[in-house]
Amino acid sequence: MSENNSNPGGVIIWQAVAILIDGNNIERSIHTEADDKNAMLNFDVLIPRLLDNRGLSRLVYFREGVNISSKLQERLHNYYHGSVRPCHKSADIPLTINAIQVADKVDTIIIMSGDSDYIELVRQLHSIGVRVEIAAVPSTTSNLLIDEADYFHEITSDDWFTLPPKKPHKKHRFK
């Protein structure tokens, strides 16, 4: 559970939150919106904004493929006790299974994806009393998913940064 926080109205907020990230979906959305494949989420800005005085219970970044940045894994672990879970294909099924597994341990689940495939998951989580929030880029998010969620967090250009392009390595010639 989160530490004892209160807002200006004196209401104590005591919620445990799980943030489950469909990495491929969010990365594609940001790359599309920024028109730049070097755009990356700025977790240091985004995570505190999503939590809004609530406690982070767990953070899991689901990513399809084998090329997962070790820097991302290390950063999520060191700063958020988070983890990166490689997925064989899409993140939909592993994220859904994890959401159901943690549902009785948290008050709120934030799904970072705009994919309409998560509508049934949102409905299932609601049926067992879990608050569900969606965090995604508005232009790539299903309106049906937004309508099903308890709250929608817009991910905007303030939530990402762009890495400079990598410079090619110079080859040394031996004489």
C-alpha positions as CSV (number, residue, x, y, z in Angstrom):
1,M,0.0,0.0,0.0
2,S,1.1,3.6,-0.5
3,E,2.3,5.7,2.2
4,N,-0.1,8.1,3.9
5,N,-0.7,10.8,1.4
6,S,-3.4,13.5,1.4
7,N,-4.7,16.0,-1.0
8,P,-5.6,19.6,-0.2
9,G,-9.2,18.5,0.7
10,G,-7.8,16.3,3.5
11,V,-8.7,13.1,1.8
12,I,-6.2,10.3,2.5
13,I,-5.2,8.4,-0.7
14,W,-4.3,4.8,0.1
15,Q,-4.1,2.9,-3.1
16,A,-1.8,0.2,-4.5
17,V,-1.3,0.6,-8.2
18,A,0.1,-1.9,-10.8
19,I,1.3,-0.4,-14.1
20,L,1.3,-2.9,-17.0
21,I,2.9,-1.7,-20.2
22,D,2.4,-3.1,-23.7
23,G,5.8,-1.9,-24.8
24,N,5.4,-2.5,-28.5
25,N,2.1,-0.7,-28.6
26,I,3.3,2.3,-26.7
27,E,6.6,2.5,-28.6
28,R,4.8,2.3,-32.0
29,S,2.4,5.0,-30.8
30,I,5.1,7.4,-29.7
31,H,7.2,6.8,-32.9
32,T,4.1,7.5,-35.0
33,E,3.1,10.6,-33.0
34,A,6.7,12.0,-32.9
35,D,7.5,10.8,-36.4
36,D,10.8,9.6,-35.0
37,K,11.9,6.1,-34.2
38,N,14.3,7.4,-31.6
39,A,11.5,8.7,-29.3
40,M,11.4,7.0,-25.9
41,L,9.2,7.2,-22.9
42,N,10.5,9.4,-20.1
43,F,9.5,7.2,-17.1
44,D,10.9,9.8,-14.7
45,V,8.1,12.2,-15.8
46,L,5.3,9.8,-16.7
47,I,5.3,7.3,-13.7
48,P,4.9,10.0,-11.0
49,R,2.1,11.7,-13.0
50,L,0.3,8.4,-13.5
51,L,0.6,7.5,-9.8
52,D,-0.6,10.9,-8.5
53,N,0.2,10.3,-4.8
54,R,-0.7,6.6,-5.0
55,G,1.7,3.8,-4.2
56,L,3.4,1.7,-6.9
57,S,2.9,-1.9,-6.2
58,R,4.5,-3.3,-9.4
59,L,5.5,-2.2,-12.9
60,V,5.9,-4.7,-15.7
61,Y,7.0,-3.8,-19.2
62,F,5.9,-6.5,-21.7
63,R,7.9,-6.4,-24.9
64,E,7.8,-8.7,-28.0
65,G,11.1,-9.7,-29.4
66,V,14.6,-10.6,-28.2
67,N,16.2,-7.1,-28.6
68,I,15.2,-5.6,-25.3
69,S,17.5,-2.9,-24.0
70,S,19.5,-4.0,-20.9
71,K,19.6,-0.3,-20.0
72,L,15.7,-0.2,-19.9
73,Q,15.6,-3.4,-17.8
74,E,18.2,-2.0,-15.4
75,R,16.5,1.4,-15.1
76,L,13.0,0.0,-14.5
77,H,14.4,-2.3,-11.8
78,N,16.6,0.2,-10.1
79,Y,14.1,3.1,-10.0
80,Y,10.7,1.3,-9.9
81,H,11.5,-2.3,-8.8
82,G,10.0,-3.0,-12.2
83,S,10.7,-5.8,-14.7
84,V,10.7,-6.4,-18.4
85,R,9.0,-9.5,-19.7
86,P,9.9,-10.7,-23.2
87,C,6.9,-12.0,-25.1
88,H,6.9,-14.6,-27.9
89,K,4.5,-12.7,-30.0
90,S,2.1,-10.0,-28.9
91,A,2.0,-8.7,-25.3
92,D,-1.8,-9.0,-25.1
93,I,-2.0,-12.5,-23.6
94,P,0.9,-12.2,-21.1
95,L,-0.3,-8.8,-20.0
96,T,-3.8,-10.0,-19.5
97,I,-2.7,-13.1,-17.5
98,N,-0.5,-10.9,-15.3
99,A,-3.4,-8.4,-14.8
100,I,-5.7,-11.2,-13.6
101,Q,-3.0,-12.6,-11.3
102,V,-2.3,-9.2,-9.6
103,A,-5.9,-8.0,-9.5
104,D,-6.5,-9.2,-5.9
105,K,-3.3,-7.5,-4.7
106,V,-3.9,-4.0,-6.0
107,D,-6.6,-1.3,-6.0
108,T,-5.9,0.0,-9.5
109,I,-4.3,-1.3,-12.7
110,I,-3.0,1.1,-15.2
111,I,-2.7,-0.4,-18.7
112,M,-0.4,1.5,-20.9
113,S,-1.8,0.6,-24.4
114,G,-4.4,2.0,-26.7
115,D,-5.2,-1.4,-28.1
116,S,-8.9,-2.4,-28.3
117,D,-7.9,-6.0,-27.6
118,Y,-7.8,-5.0,-23.9
119,I,-11.5,-4.1,-23.7
120,E,-12.5,-7.5,-22.4
121,L,-9.7,-7.4,-19.8
122,V,-11.0,-4.0,-18.5
123,R,-14.5,-5.4,-18.2
124,Q,-13.2,-8.5,-16.4
125,L,-11.2,-6.4,-13.9
126,H,-14.2,-4.2,-13.3
127,S,-16.3,-7.2,-12.5
128,I,-13.9,-8.2,-9.7
129,G,-13.8,-4.7,-8.3
130,V,-10.5,-3.3,-9.7
131,R,-10.3,0.3,-10.9
132,V,-8.8,0.3,-14.4
133,E,-7.0,3.3,-16.0
134,I,-5.6,3.5,-19.5
135,A,-2.5,5.5,-20.4
136,A,-1.8,6.0,-24.1
137,V,-1.3,8.4,-27.0
138,P,-4.8,9.7,-27.8
139,S,-4.4,9.5,-31.6
140,T,-3.6,5.8,-31.5
141,T,-6.1,4.8,-28.8
142,S,-9.4,3.0,-29.3
143,N,-12.3,5.2,-28.2
144,L,-14.1,2.0,-27.0
145,L,-11.1,1.3,-24.7
146,I,-11.2,4.9,-23.3
147,D,-15.0,4.6,-22.7
148,E,-14.5,1.3,-20.8
149,A,-11.8,2.7,-18.5
150,D,-12.3,4.5,-15.2
151,Y,-9.8,7.1,-16.3
152,F,-7.7,7.9,-19.4
153,H,-4.2,9.4,-19.0
154,E,-3.1,11.1,-22.2
155,I,0.6,10.4,-23.1
156,T,1.8,13.5,-24.8
157,S,5.2,14.8,-26.1
158,D,5.9,16.0,-22.5
159,D,6.1,12.3,-21.6
160,W,8.8,11.3,-24.1
161,F,12.2,12.4,-25.3
162,T,14.2,11.8,-28.5
163,L,17.6,10.2,-28.5
164,P,20.1,11.7,-30.9
165,P,20.8,9.4,-33.9
166,K,23.7,7.1,-33.4
167,K,26.8,8.1,-35.2
168,P,28.4,5.4,-37.3
169,H,31.6,4.0,-35.9
170,K,34.7,4.9,-37.8
171,K,36.7,2.0,-39.0
172,H,40.4,2.2,-38.3
173,R,42.8,1.2,-41.0
174,F,46.0,-0.4,-40.1
175,K,49.0,0.5,-42.2
